[in-house]
Amino acid sequence: MKDSVEQFGAKMTEAESLRGQALTIAQVCERPGLSGQMLVRWRLKYGALKEDEAERLSAMDISMLEDLQRGRW
């Protein structure tokens, strides 16, 4: 099952807090159950955004895709 934005955001917050503990990327990702690729993608896409800001961007992405699908562009 795919994580909700809130669940994924919580995992990313945990991973970010673990980064300060001199752990490898693999160790940082292991605890919250993320892949290294997910961590890199998230950081590239959302950078230092807070969870609520990332949720807003995700909702906007979905809205834009729905508009494109309906031919409203």
N, C-alpha and C positions, 0 to 999 in steps of 0.2 A: 504494500500500500504506500502511496506517495505521501510524504509528510506535508502538513499544512505549512503555510508561510510562517505561522507562529512557532510551530515545532522546529522547522528548519532554522529559523532565526535564533531560537534558544540553543540549538546545537552549535551554531556558528559563534554565538556569544561565549559558550563554554570553550570552544576551540581557541578563540582569541585570548581568553584568559589563561589558557594552558601554554600559549606561545611564550609567555614571559617566564616560564619555568625551565628554560634551557633543555627543552625536549625536541626531538626530531619531528619533522612534519608527519611522519607515519605515526608516531606516538601521540601527537596532538589530535590527529584524526581518529585514532582508534577508540578513544574513550567515548566521544559522543556518537560514534558510528558513522563517520563521514569518510569519503574517499579523498585522497589528495587532490584529485581532479576537481571534485566539488568545491573544495576549499579555495583552490586557485580561481575557478570560475566565479565564485561568489565575490572574492576580493577584487577581481578585475571588473566585475559588473557593478558592484555596490560600494566597493572601497570602504571608507570609514563611516558609512551611513548608519544611523541607528535603526533598530528593528522596525519602528513605526514608519520611518522614511522608506525603508526597503519594501514594506508592505504596500505603501502608496504607489511606488514605482511599479511593482508587480501588478497591481490592480489596473494601473494605467496601460501597461503592456497588453493585458488581456482585453481591455476595452478597445484599444487600437486594433488588435487582431480581429475582434468581432466586427468592428466597423469595416475593415477591409473585406472581410468575408461577405458582408452584406452589400458591398459595393459603394460604401459611403466614404470615399476618399477623394 
